[in-house]
């Protein structure tokens, strides 16, 4: 009998297989979890060993770099200074364009400025401006026998208040007629100025007729008061006023002209006080001495001439003279140059100016820093000082040698890391 084949596993067998599969699945899961946990624990460990090793390597490399690259030498040298003084004379000449240092001539420039103005000044003199009183007197003629009477110009009349008046013109008083006295109006002027002569209506006599038969026959009387009498002073122009006005105005104009000229100078231009010439072209007043006026006008015109030169030309001349007097291996510090100058002779119109010079400049012996750097390589501080003493004995006032960093005891071999500074 043939055996039957079953595609379906019997229930007991199927159950057994299922359990076996589940057990295998559990084992796999446990193994996987164990591996994950183990792997996680391995990744979370701090890499101290690796850091220490890397840090040590870096420190070694930095130390090597510091030993090779960081050391440097800084040498400060103060040369011994001397002072060279010079006394010279030089000519500034407007006829040349370029300095001639051999013949001690530098170019000069001619400048001029003109100013004019008008200004009001007060009159300080005084003059009397008194007023004399005037009036009219009726003069009577009672001379008997009847006859005309002549009053010459300047005849004095005396008022009953004691004030004298004089006639201003010749007058003829007609003779009495029909028992009526002759009568004429006579203009009079007070003998003196002042308000005291402004008198009311008065009676008048003629003093010069006193003691004659005419004294009581010829007389005067006024019906109105005399007026116009007063006393006062007014300003007038004096000679001193005109002289002072001229002096003050021209002085101001010359100062303005000088300031204007200076404002046109370049920073390098030199204008000496002795190289300026002042000129008053014109000065006049609009009134004459004695003019009665409170104020008057003064007008003036001035011009100044000057010769100037360049400070740079002067300095170049002094430096050229200093070089010619210095030893071959010496030099000077240009910034220390000091020059005092003044004019000794001036010919403005001729365009020449003689200048006296007194100058000083600091000098020192030349020090070849390039040669020293070659000698300082790998030398100690004492060796460097010894080298300088041997080469520049008595020519150095102070020396400082500094190495860096602090552990360095010799100048580096690399000459580029040796620095020498000259201090003046």
PyMOL commands that set and color helices and strands:
alter all, ss='L'
color gray80, all
select helices_A, chain A and resi 11-43+48-70+195-197+207-209+239-263+273-275+311-325+334-336+369-376+381-391+415-417
alter helices_A, ss='H'
color red, helices_A
select strands_A, chain A and resi 72-79+82-93+105-122+125-128+132-141+149-151+156-159+164-167+171-173+182-193+203-205+218-221+233-236+269-270+276-285+295-310+330-332+338-347+352-365+396-404+418-423
alter strands_A, ss='S'
color yellow, strands_A
deselect
rebuild
show_as cartoon
